[in-house]
Amino acid sequence: MDISANRRRGALVTLLCALGLLLGAGAAHADGADRGADIQVAQTLGERELTVVIRAVEPVPGPVHVDVVTHAGSPPGELALRLSSSGVQHSATRVRLGAVPGFHRATLSVDRAGPWELAVEDGSRTATIPFVVPAKVKSPAENTVYGGFVAAGILLLAALFLALRGHALIALAPAAGLVAALAVAVTAALLSATVPLPPAPGSVWDPTYDSVADPYARTQRPAVDPARPPVTLLADQVGEDLRLALADSATGQPVDDLLVHDNALVHLAVVSPSGRLWHLHPIRVGPGDYRARLIAPETGRYAVAAELARRGGGRQLARTSVRLNEIAPSTAQLEPVELHRRIEPAGTPSTLTARFGAADLQPWLGMLGHLIVIGPVRGEVADAPVWAHVHSMIPPTPGQPGKPDESVAAYGPDVPFTYTFPLPGRYLVWAQAERGYAVRTVAAEITVPEAAR
């Protein structure tokens, strides 16, 4: 057998081994940018307590499916939905709300990824919900992986062609390049798991079309520190609405960078002088301007606490008080629920469990239940030093989605809470959970003893 034949055979063996490596490597699974998820936003729109669910948008351009969830007591009627970007309306539709609470579907559309705003109007009030439609973006590592495999495939074909034409020695050059391309692709695939992903568009930096289209481009990020200072909260009464004015404590400018957290832009707790609670979710009507309908049942000084999250600034609890005038007398709607309590001295975790009677509770604001804590109350409620919003998490259930919406009624009946009361004294607490699209509330007074010395 001549030497040239042996060389051709050796080159073919080398190329076939490389082909096996290329085929065996398969597709790389490098991490890319966040492709988004459903956005659920609770809204106190007039006399309706709604949950607006903006379903994940894919593909882009494409449809935007919006579910409007009504709750018990919401009047029937019609809502106008509008999608706009940079102040220009892109699509609009209307959704008819029936007398039966539940989900009502509407469909709009977007033409590109980036910052958008959904307006929900009931005829007298308009809620505006900012959100980001993320782009489907590959990371630099992912591009390197796929680029390496593409280059390896091209070099493999070139080497096979040269080998079959009898140019065995020349074929070794593209074969060596093939091995190098595979090495680059495999190395990038292995290292991609250790490279941190950029923050989701709009979570830390103010979203722009450029930053959403390519969140990996450092040059598109602002050069300023994204951390935001605490907000200044003021409240007043405008007709039947409680108006919140949110301003940046450093600049005094209206705050317009709130993030959806725990399924709301603002979680508002209002307590009347006599100790009645409202857990509301004000609508955004403009930069730093949030409002929620509140028919004050008594005249006096109301305690106000707003839980919110600023872009790059984390969660904050802002408190104030406001004097409201009676608009119409009313009574609190409380559920006759058993509340089991094991109250420990101040500084030690205590456990409260509300038993709502059946295993048909629905997630509300992404949680199984909520506990509002105010105290110690020694004079006016508005002067209580401690405010807390405690969650009872949804337990993992086989066959149920990781983040179920309100269509799932499969939890309870027990809703446990754990909280460490920091000071001794008398506290007001309210436990809340949802059943049958109605928020059930149970109120109690708790006396926390002093810690043993």
C-alpha positions in Angstrom: 0.0 0.0 0.0 1.5 3.4 -1.0 2.2 6.2 1.4 -0.3 8.6 -0.1 -3.1 6.1 0.5 -2.1 5.7 4.1 -2.1 9.5 4.5 -5.6 9.8 3.0 -6.9 7.1 5.2 -5.4 8.8 8.3 -6.9 12.1 7.3 -10.3 10.5 6.8 -10.1 8.9 10.3 -9.2 12.2 11.9 -12.1 13.9 10.1 -14.6 11.2 11.1 -13.5 11.5 14.7 -14.0 15.2 14.5 -17.4 14.7 12.9 -18.4 12.4 15.8 -17.3 15.0 18.3 -19.2 17.7 16.5 -22.4 15.6 16.3 -22.1 14.4 19.8 -21.7 17.8 21.2 -25.3 18.7 20.2 -26.8 22.1 20.8 -25.4 24.3 23.5 -27.7 25.5 26.3 -26.1 28.8 27.3 -28.2 31.1 29.4 -29.8 34.1 27.6 -31.6 37.1 28.8 -34.9 36.9 30.7 -37.7 36.2 28.3 -40.3 37.5 30.7 -43.3 36.1 32.5 -46.9 36.9 33.3 -47.3 40.2 35.2 -50.1 40.3 37.8 -51.1 43.8 39.1 -53.8 44.4 41.7 -55.7 47.6 41.1 -58.3 49.5 43.2 -60.1 51.1 40.3 -63.1 53.0 41.7 -65.4 50.6 43.4 -63.8 47.6 41.7 -60.9 45.6 43.2 -59.3 44.1 40.1 -56.3 42.0 39.2 -54.9 42.8 35.8 -52.8 39.9 34.4 -50.6 40.8 31.4 -49.6 37.4 29.9 -46.1 36.8 28.7 -45.6 38.3 25.2 -44.1 36.0 22.6 -43.4 36.4 19.8 -42.7 40.1 19.2 -44.4 41.6 17.2 -47.4 39.7 18.4 -50.6 39.7 20.6 -50.8 40.7 24.2 -53.3 38.7 26.1 -54.7 40.5 29.2 -57.0 38.9 31.8 -59.0 41.2 34.0 -60.0 39.4 37.2 -63.0 40.8 39.0 -63.9 40.0 42.6 -67.1 39.5 44.6 -69.1 42.8 44.8 -67.6 44.3 41.6 -70.4 45.8 39.5 -70.8 44.7 35.9 -69.8 47.1 33.2 -67.2 47.7 30.5 -63.6 48.7 30.7 -61.5 50.3 27.9 -58.0 48.9 27.5 -55.3 50.8 25.6 -51.6 50.0 24.9 -49.2 52.8 24.2 -45.5 53.4 23.8 -43.7 56.7 24.1 -47.1 58.4 24.5 -48.4 57.0 21.2 -51.4 54.6 21.4 -50.8 51.4 19.5 -53.8 49.2 20.1 -57.1 49.4 22.0 -60.0 47.1 22.9 -62.9 46.8 25.4 -63.7 44.1 27.8 -67.2 43.4 29.2 -67.4 42.6 32.9 -70.3 40.4 34.0 -72.0 40.1 37.3 -70.1 36.8 38.1 -66.6 37.4 39.4 -63.7 35.8 37.6 -61.5 36.1 34.5 -62.3 38.3 31.5 -60.0 38.1 28.5 -58.9 40.8 26.1 -56.3 40.9 23.4 -54.1 43.8 22.2 -50.9 43.8 20.3 -47.3 45.2 20.4 -44.9 45.8 17.5 -41.6 45.7 19.3 -39.8 44.9 22.6 -39.3 47.8 25.1 -41.2 49.9 27.7 -45.0 49.9 27.3 -48.0 51.3 29.3 -51.4 49.6 29.7 -54.3 52.0 30.4 -57.4 50.6 32.1 -60.4 53.0 32.1 -63.8 52.5 33.7 -65.3 55.8 32.4 -64.3 58.0 35.3 -60.9 56.8 36.3 -57.9 55.6 34.4 -55.2 53.3 35.8 -51.9 53.2 33.9 -49.6 50.2 34.4 -46.0 50.5 33.0 -44.4 47.2 32.0 -41.6 45.9 29.8 -41.9 43.6 26.8 -38.5 41.8 26.9 -36.6 40.9 23.7 -35.5 37.4 23.0 -31.7 38.0 23.2 -28.8 35.6 23.1 -25.9 36.1 25.5 -22.4 36.7 24.1 -21.4 33.3 25.4 -24.3 31.7 23.6 -23.4 33.5 20.3 -19.8 32.2 20.8 -21.0 28.6 21.3 -23.2 28.6 18.2 -20.6 30.5 16.2 -18.0 27.9 17.1 -20.2 25.0 16.0 -21.1 26.8 12.7 -17.4 27.4 12.0 -16.6 23.8 12.9 -19.2 22.5 10.5 -17.9 24.7 7.6 -14.3 23.5 8.3 -15.4 19.9 8.5 -17.0 20.1 5.0 -13.8 21.8 3.6 -11.6 19.2 5.1 -13.7 16.3 3.8 -13.7 17.9 0.4 -9.9 18.2 0.3 -9.4 14.7 1.7 -11.6 13.1 -0.9 -9.9 15.0 -3.7 -6.6 13.5 -2.6 -5.2 16.5 -0.7 -4.7 14.7 2.6 -2.0 17.0 3.9 -3.8 20.2 3.0 -7.0 18.8 4.6 -5.2 18.7 7.9 -5.2 22.5 8.1 -9.1 22.9 8.1 -9.2 19.8 10.4 -7.0 21.6 12.9 -9.2 24.7 12.6 -12.2 22.5 13.2 -10.7 21.2 16.5 -9.9 24.7 17.6 -13.5 25.9 16.8 -14.9 23.0 18.8 -12.6 23.8 21.7 -13.8 27.4 21.7 -17.5 26.4 21.5 -17.2 23.8 24.3 -15.2 26.2 26.5 -17.8 28.9 26.0 -20.6 26.5 26.8 -18.9 25.4 30.1 -18.1 29.0 31.1 -21.5 30.4 30.3 -23.0 28.9 33.5 -20.6 31.0 35.6 -21.2 34.3 33.8 -23.9 36.3 35.6 -26.9 37.4 33.6 -27.7 41.1 33.3 -30.5 42.4 35.3 -34.0 42.0 33.7 -34.8 45.1 31.7 -36.4 47.7 33.9 -35.5 46.0 37.2 -32.5 48.1 38.1 -32.0 50.6 35.2 -34.7 52.7 33.6 -35.8 50.7 30.5 -35.2 52.0 27.0 -35.7 50.4 23.7 -31.9 50.0 23.2 -31.3 48.5 26.7 -34.2 46.1 26.2 -33.1 45.1 22.7 -29.5 44.3 24.0 -29.3 44.1 27.8 -25.7 42.9 27.5 -24.4 46.2 25.9 -22.7 48.0 28.7 -22.5 51.2 26.7 -26.3 51.5 26.7 -26.5 51.6 30.4 -26.7 54.9 32.2 -23.5 56.1 33.9 -25.4 57.1 37.0 -25.8 55.1 40.1 -29.2 53.3 39.8 -29.8 53.2 43.6 -32.9 55.3 44.5 -33.4 57.0 47.9 -36.5 56.6 50.0 -39.7 58.3 48.9 -41.6 61.0 50.7 -45.3 60.1 51.1 -48.1 62.7 51.5 -51.8 61.9 51.5 -54.9 63.9 51.1 -58.6 63.5 50.2 -59.9 64.2 46.7 -63.6 63.6 46.5 -64.1 59.9 47.2 -60.4 59.1 46.5 -57.4 59.0 48.9 -54.6 60.6 46.9 -51.0 59.6 47.5 -48.2 61.9 46.4 -44.8 60.1 46.1 -41.7 62.2 45.8 -38.0 61.5 45.7 -36.5 62.5 49.0 -33.3 63.7 47.4 -34.6 65.7 44.4 -38.3 66.4 45.4 -39.3 65.2 41.9 -42.3 62.9 41.5 -41.4 59.2 41.8 -42.3 57.3 38.6 -40.1 54.2 38.9 -42.2 51.8 41.0 -41.9 48.1 40.3 -44.6 45.5 40.5 -43.8 43.5 43.7 -46.1 40.9 45.3 -48.5 41.6 42.4 -49.0 45.3 43.0 -47.3 48.7 42.4 -48.4 49.9 45.9 -49.8 47.9 48.8 -51.7 50.5 50.9 -52.9 49.9 54.4 -55.3 52.5 55.9 -56.6 52.3 59.4 -59.4 54.5 60.7 -59.4 56.1 64.2 -61.6 53.3 65.5 -59.4 50.5 64.1 -61.0 49.5 60.8 -58.6 48.3 58.0 -58.5 48.9 54.3 -56.0 46.9 52.2 -56.0 48.8 48.9 -53.9 48.9 45.7 -53.9 52.5 44.3 -53.9 53.1 40.6 -51.2 55.2 39.0 -52.8 58.2 37.3 -49.6 60.1 36.7 -45.9 60.3 37.8 -45.9 60.1 41.6 -49.8 60.4 41.7 -51.6 57.3 43.0 -55.2 57.1 44.1 -57.7 54.6 45.6 -61.3 55.0 46.3 -62.0 55.2 50.1 -65.4 56.1 51.4 -64.5 57.3 54.9 -67.0 56.1 57.5 -65.8 58.5 60.2 -64.1 61.8 60.6 -60.7 61.8 62.2 -57.0 61.0 61.7 -56.3 57.9 59.6 -53.1 56.0 59.6 -51.6 55.4 56.2 -48.8 53.0 55.2 -47.6 52.3 51.7 -45.4 49.4 50.8 -43.6 49.8 47.5 -40.4 49.0 45.5 -38.3 51.4 43.5 -36.2 50.5 40.6 -32.8 49.9 42.0 -33.9 51.1 45.4 -35.4 47.9 46.9 -38.6 47.7 49.0 -39.7 50.6 51.2 -42.4 51.2 53.7 -43.5 54.8 53.7 -45.9 56.0 56.5 -48.0 59.1 57.1 -51.4 60.1 58.5 -54.3 62.1 57.0 -57.4 63.6 58.4 -60.5 62.5 56.5 -64.0 63.7 56.6 -66.9 61.2 56.9 -68.5 60.5 53.5 -70.9 57.7 54.3 -71.2 55.4 57.4 -70.4 51.8 56.8 -69.3 48.7 58.7 -66.3 46.4 58.1 -67.0 43.1 56.4 -65.3 40.5 58.7 -65.2 36.8 58.2 -66.2 34.6 61.2 -62.9 32.7 61.2 -61.1 30.8 63.9 -57.8 32.5 64.8 -55.4 30.2 66.8 -52.6 32.1 68.4 -49.4 31.2 70.3 -48.1 34.6 71.4 -44.6 34.6 72.8 -42.9 37.4 74.7 -41.6 40.4 72.7 -38.5 39.4 70.7 -39.5 35.8 70.3 -41.3 34.4 67.1 -45.1 34.0 67.6 -47.5 31.9 65.5 -51.0 32.9 64.4 -53.1 30.5 62.3 -56.4 31.5 60.6 -58.6 28.6 59.8 -61.0 29.5 56.9 -63.0 26.3 56.9 -62.2 24.5 53.6 -59.3 23.7 51.3 -60.6 26.0 48.5 -58.6 29.2 49.1 -57.2 31.1 46.1 -53.8 32.9 45.8 -54.2 36.6 46.5 -51.4 38.9 45.6 -49.3 35.8 45.0 -49.7 34.6 48.5 -51.9 32.2 50.5 -52.6 34.9 53.1 -51.7 38.3 54.5 -51.4 39.5 58.0 -51.4 43.3 58.8 -49.9 44.1 62.2 -50.1 47.5 64.0 -49.0 48.3 67.5 -48.4 48.7 70.3 -51.5 50.9 70.4 -51.3 53.3 73.3 -53.2 56.3 72.0 -54.2 57.0 68.4 -53.7 54.2 66.0 -51.7 56.5 63.7 -49.0 56.9 66.4 -48.3 53.1 66.7 -44.6 52.6 66.1 -44.8 49.2 64.5 -46.4 48.4 61.2 -45.8 45.0 59.5 -47.2 43.1 56.5 -46.6 39.4 57.0 -47.1 36.7 54.3 -48.3 33.1 54.4 -46.6 31.5 51.4 -48.3 29.1 49.0 -47.2 25.6 49.7 -45.8 23.6 46.7 -48.5 21.3 45.4 -47.8 18.5 42.9 -49.6 19.2 39.6 -50.0 22.9 40.4 -48.0 25.6 38.6 -45.2 27.2 40.5 -46.8 30.6 40.5 -50.6 29.9 40.4 -53.1 32.7 39.7 -56.5 33.2 41.2 -58.1 30.5 39.0 -56.6 27.9 41.3 -58.7 27.2 44.4 -56.9 24.4 46.2 -55.3 25.7 49.4 -56.0 25.9 53.1 -58.0 25.7 55.2 -55.2 26.7 57.6 -53.3 29.9 56.9 -50.3 30.2 59.2 -48.2 33.3 60.0 -45.0 33.7 61.9 -44.0 37.1 63.3 -41.8 38.4 66.0 -43.4 41.3 67.9 -40.6 43.6 68.7 -42.3 45.4 71.6 -44.7 44.4 74.3 -48.2 45.8 74.4 -51.6 45.8 72.6 -51.5 45.1 68.8 -54.2 45.1 66.2 -54.0 42.3 63.6 -55.9 41.4 60.5 -55.6 38.1 58.7 -56.7 38.0 55.0 -57.2 35.2 52.4 -59.3 34.8 49.3 -62.1 32.4 48.6 -64.7 32.6 45.8 -63.0 35.7 44.4 -63.7 37.5 47.7 -61.1 38.6 50.2 -62.0 37.3 53.7 -60.7 39.4 56.6 -60.6 38.5 60.3 -59.6 41.1 62.9 -58.2 40.5 66.4 -56.5 42.3 69.3 -53.3 40.7 70.7 -51.5 41.5 73.9 -47.8 40.7 73.7 -46.0 40.2 77.1 -42.6 41.6 78.0 -39.6 39.3 77.6 -38.3 37.7 80.7 -35.4 39.5 82.2 
